[in-house]
């Protein structure tokens, strides 16, 4: 990946992508060219039991995977890097922060 390509992708995500602004995510790259998406903890993104919603993890994985692939590929004939990436994640059941009680 060239520095120019890295800068284009960083600008695309960090300054243009609505989801990055909405969630507060930030893209960076490792020296090896792997995308790193940072997301400060936001309790507004928790599920009903108080843990981070699985969709947030999936969004982070999807974004990091796509931007890693985009950095590794040149522009496609359609004028854009890979059009999609496939992501599968299995999360263990959530442990509730609040134990239900009955009296």
PyMOL commands that set and color helices and strands:
alter all, ss='L'
color gray80, all
select helices_A, chain A and resi 3-16+18-23+43-45+54-72
alter helices_A, ss='H'
color red, helices_A
select strands_A, chain A and resi 25-29+35-39
alter strands_A, ss='S'
color yellow, strands_A
deselect
rebuild
show_as cartoon
